[in-house]
């Protein structure tokens, strides 16, 4: 008998986790880690970056594998304002959250790249091209970066193995572009491969846009740089999943981790 499709997930992360059995998700964690490492390798092949010294003490924190732990590594370079490669959780007890985000410098106006993977203990993934302007006002920007991926988005939306995830946080919903992928799914080999293929396609398209992008006029870069920082900080500060950091590591450590996500303690200069 075929299972009925779950059309939508509307739960807080902690609610989903607390309502589920405690299971070991280290196998999926390892797959997600390798996937993000492969995607980061593609980005590293295009951009020169240096790890920001402020994140070196966060190379390993917590007590993983005995208990909760994590890692935050952030990078910057001539064309990259802030790239984050991180994970947090307790994969032996159902939960892990991984990120790979790349925020470009103001020399181009290509959308930023956002990727996140999660076990709670089901699978979940997010990827989006984060706009750097009002896409309703700037029709040319929409036509360049959001019209072409629409068909692929619609195709994935029809996949019965993936349930659309609606955040209960209004700010998070407001932060999504029309082509954001935010889905829950069962952690089957087939579904993980679908996620892998989608993320590789996202990164490949994004890198092509970077190579083809015209330069932003020098007089417009300061405003773009400050808009980018405000966007990044708000998304990091308002992420509902921050509650899991507090649960595992306390408020003080969580605030340090959140600052690392947006560059609040950065030491390297911004491009």
C-alpha positions as CSV (number, residue, x, y, z in Angstrom):
1,X,0.0,0.0,0.0
2,X,1.4,3.4,-1.0
3,X,1.8,5.9,1.8
4,X,-0.1,9.2,1.5
5,X,1.9,12.2,0.6
6,X,2.5,14.7,3.5
7,X,1.9,18.0,1.8
8,X,3.4,20.3,4.4
9,X,5.4,20.4,7.6
10,X,4.6,23.2,10.1
11,X,6.5,22.6,13.3
12,X,9.3,24.1,15.3
13,X,12.6,22.2,15.1
14,X,12.5,21.3,18.8
15,X,8.9,20.2,18.5
16,X,9.7,17.8,15.7
17,X,12.7,16.5,17.6
18,X,11.0,16.0,20.9
19,X,8.0,14.2,19.3
20,X,10.3,11.7,17.6
21,X,12.1,8.6,18.9
22,X,15.8,9.0,19.8
23,X,17.8,7.3,17.0
24,X,21.4,7.4,15.7
25,X,21.6,9.5,12.5
26,X,25.4,9.4,12.2
27,X,25.3,7.6,8.8
28,X,23.2,10.4,7.3
29,X,25.4,13.0,9.1
30,X,28.5,11.5,7.4
31,X,26.7,11.7,4.0
32,X,25.6,15.3,4.6
33,X,29.2,16.2,5.6
34,X,30.6,14.7,2.5
35,X,28.0,16.5,0.3
36,X,28.9,19.9,1.8
37,X,32.6,19.2,1.5
38,X,32.1,18.4,-2.2
39,X,30.1,21.6,-2.7
40,X,32.6,23.7,-0.9
41,X,35.4,22.2,-3.0
42,X,33.6,23.6,-6.1
43,X,33.4,27.0,-4.4
44,X,37.1,26.8,-3.3
45,X,38.1,26.1,-6.9
46,X,36.6,29.4,-8.0
47,X,37.4,31.8,-5.0
48,X,40.5,32.5,-3.0
49,X,39.6,32.6,0.7
50,X,41.3,32.6,4.1
51,X,39.8,31.3,7.3
52,X,39.0,34.1,9.7
53,X,41.0,33.7,12.9
54,X,37.9,34.4,15.0
55,X,36.5,31.0,14.1
56,X,39.6,29.0,14.7
57,X,38.7,28.4,18.4
58,X,35.4,27.0,17.1
59,X,37.1,24.2,15.1
60,X,35.7,21.8,17.6
61,X,33.4,22.5,20.5
62,X,31.2,20.4,22.8
63,X,31.8,16.7,23.5
64,X,31.0,15.0,20.2
65,X,31.0,12.0,19.7
66,X,30.1,11.4,23.3
67,X,27.5,14.2,23.3
68,X,26.5,17.4,21.5
69,X,29.2,19.2,19.5
70,X,29.9,21.2,16.5
71,X,32.3,23.2,14.3
72,X,32.2,26.7,12.7
73,X,34.7,27.7,10.1
74,X,34.2,31.1,8.3
75,X,36.2,32.4,5.4
76,X,36.7,35.7,3.6
77,X,38.6,36.8,0.5
78,X,38.8,39.4,-2.3
79,X,35.5,38.3,-3.8
80,X,33.8,36.6,-0.8
81,X,32.6,38.7,2.2
82,X,31.8,35.7,4.4
83,X,31.5,32.0,3.8
84,X,30.4,29.7,6.6
85,X,30.9,25.9,6.7
86,X,29.5,24.5,10.0
87,X,27.6,21.9,11.8
88,X,25.9,21.6,15.3
89,X,24.1,18.8,17.0
90,X,24.1,15.4,18.6
91,X,23.8,12.9,15.8
92,X,23.8,10.0,18.2
93,X,20.5,11.4,19.5
94,X,18.6,12.3,16.4
95,X,19.7,15.9,15.6
96,X,22.3,17.6,13.5
97,X,22.2,20.8,11.5
98,X,24.8,21.7,8.8
99,X,25.4,24.9,6.8
100,X,27.3,26.1,3.8
101,X,26.6,29.7,2.9
102,X,28.6,32.0,0.7
103,X,28.0,35.8,0.9
104,X,29.7,37.6,-2.0
105,X,31.5,40.9,-1.9
106,X,30.0,44.0,-3.4
107,X,31.9,43.8,-6.7
108,X,29.0,41.8,-8.2
109,X,25.3,41.7,-7.4
110,X,24.8,38.0,-7.9
111,X,22.5,36.5,-5.2
112,X,24.2,35.0,-2.2
113,X,24.2,31.2,-1.9
114,X,22.4,29.5,1.1
115,X,22.5,25.8,1.9
116,X,21.4,23.9,5.0
117,X,20.9,20.2,5.8
118,X,19.2,18.8,8.9
119,X,18.2,15.6,10.7
120,X,15.5,15.9,13.3
121,X,15.6,12.8,12.9
122,X,13.9,12.9,9.5
123,X,15.7,14.7,6.7
124,X,15.3,18.4,5.8
125,X,17.1,20.6,3.4
126,X,17.1,24.3,2.4
127,X,18.8,26.1,-0.5
128,X,18.1,29.5,-1.9
129,X,19.6,32.3,-4.0
130,X,19.4,35.1,-1.5
131,X,18.4,38.4,-3.3
132,X,20.5,41.5,-3.0
133,X,17.7,43.9,-4.1
134,X,14.0,44.2,-4.1
135,X,13.1,41.7,-6.9
136,X,9.5,43.1,-7.2
137,X,11.0,46.5,-8.0
138,X,14.0,45.3,-10.0
139,X,12.4,43.3,-12.8
140,X,15.6,42.9,-14.7
141,X,17.2,41.3,-11.6
142,X,14.3,38.9,-11.2
143,X,14.5,38.0,-14.9
144,X,18.2,37.3,-14.7
145,X,18.3,35.2,-11.5
146,X,14.8,34.0,-10.6
147,X,12.9,33.4,-13.8
148,X,15.3,30.8,-15.3
149,X,15.3,28.4,-12.3
150,X,11.5,28.4,-12.0
151,X,10.8,25.3,-14.0
152,X,13.3,23.2,-11.9
153,X,11.6,24.5,-8.8
154,X,8.2,23.5,-10.0
155,X,9.5,20.1,-11.0
156,X,10.8,19.4,-7.5
157,X,7.7,20.8,-5.9
158,X,5.7,18.0,-7.6
159,X,8.0,15.3,-6.1
160,X,5.7,13.3,-3.7
161,X,8.6,12.2,-1.5
162,X,9.2,15.8,-0.3
163,X,7.0,17.8,2.0
164,X,7.1,21.5,1.8
165,X,8.3,23.0,5.1
166,X,6.6,26.2,6.3
167,X,8.5,28.0,9.1
168,X,6.3,29.2,12.0
169,X,8.6,32.3,12.1
170,X,7.2,35.0,9.9
171,X,10.6,36.6,9.5
172,X,12.1,33.4,8.1
173,X,9.2,33.1,5.6
174,X,9.9,36.7,4.5
175,X,13.6,35.9,3.9
176,X,12.9,33.3,1.3
177,X,13.0,34.0,-2.4
178,X,10.3,32.6,-4.8
179,X,12.7,29.8,-5.7
180,X,13.7,28.7,-2.2
181,X,13.8,24.9,-1.6
182,X,12.7,24.1,2.0
183,X,11.6,20.5,2.4
184,X,11.3,17.6,4.8
185,X,11.8,14.1,3.5
186,X,12.5,10.6,4.6
187,X,16.2,9.8,4.7
188,X,16.1,7.2,1.9
189,X,19.0,6.7,-0.5
190,X,16.8,7.9,-3.3
191,X,15.8,11.1,-1.6
192,X,19.4,11.9,-0.4
193,X,20.5,11.5,-4.0
194,X,17.8,13.9,-5.1
195,X,19.0,16.5,-2.6
196,X,22.6,16.0,-3.7
197,X,21.7,16.5,-7.3
198,X,19.7,19.6,-6.6
199,X,22.5,21.2,-4.5
200,X,25.2,20.5,-7.0
201,X,22.9,22.1,-9.7
202,X,22.4,25.1,-7.5
203,X,26.1,25.6,-6.9
204,X,27.0,25.1,-10.6
205,X,24.4,27.6,-11.7
206,X,25.5,30.1,-9.1
207,X,29.2,29.9,-10.1
208,X,28.2,30.4,-13.7
209,X,26.3,33.6,-12.7
210,X,29.4,34.8,-10.8
211,X,31.6,34.4,-13.9
212,X,29.1,36.2,-16.1
213,X,28.2,39.0,-13.8
214,X,29.0,42.6,-14.6
215,X,30.9,44.6,-12.1
216,X,28.9,46.8,-9.7
217,X,29.9,50.5,-10.1
218,X,32.2,51.7,-7.3
219,X,29.8,54.3,-6.1
220,X,27.1,51.7,-5.3
221,X,29.3,49.2,-3.4
222,X,29.1,50.7,0.1
223,X,25.3,50.6,0.2
224,X,25.3,47.0,-1.2
225,X,27.9,45.9,1.4
226,X,25.9,47.3,4.3
227,X,22.6,45.8,3.0
228,X,24.3,42.4,2.7
229,X,25.5,42.6,6.3
230,X,22.1,43.6,7.7
231,X,20.5,40.7,5.8
232,X,23.1,38.2,7.1
233,X,22.9,39.3,10.6
234,X,19.1,39.3,10.8
235,X,18.9,35.8,9.3
236,X,21.4,34.5,11.8
237,X,20.0,36.3,14.8
238,X,16.4,35.3,14.1
239,X,16.9,31.7,13.1
240,X,14.4,29.6,15.2
241,X,16.9,26.7,15.3
242,X,19.1,28.8,17.6
243,X,17.1,27.4,20.4
244,X,18.9,24.0,19.9
245,X,22.2,25.7,20.5
246,X,20.9,27.1,23.8
247,X,19.6,23.6,24.7
248,X,23.0,22.0,24.1
249,X,25.6,24.7,24.9
250,X,23.8,27.5,26.8
251,X,23.1,31.1,25.9
252,X,26.6,32.5,26.0
253,X,28.1,29.9,23.6
254,X,25.1,30.1,21.3
255,X,25.5,33.8,20.9
256,X,29.1,33.3,20.0
257,X,28.1,30.8,17.4
258,X,25.5,33.1,16.0
259,X,28.0,35.9,15.7
260,X,30.3,33.6,13.8
261,X,27.6,32.9,11.3
262,X,27.3,36.6,10.4
263,X,30.8,37.8,11.2
264,X,30.3,39.7,14.4
265,X,33.7,38.9,15.7
266,X,35.5,38.8,12.4
267,X,39.2,39.9,12.1
268,X,39.8,39.9,8.4
269,X,38.8,43.0,6.5
270,X,35.6,43.0,4.4
271,X,36.2,43.1,0.6
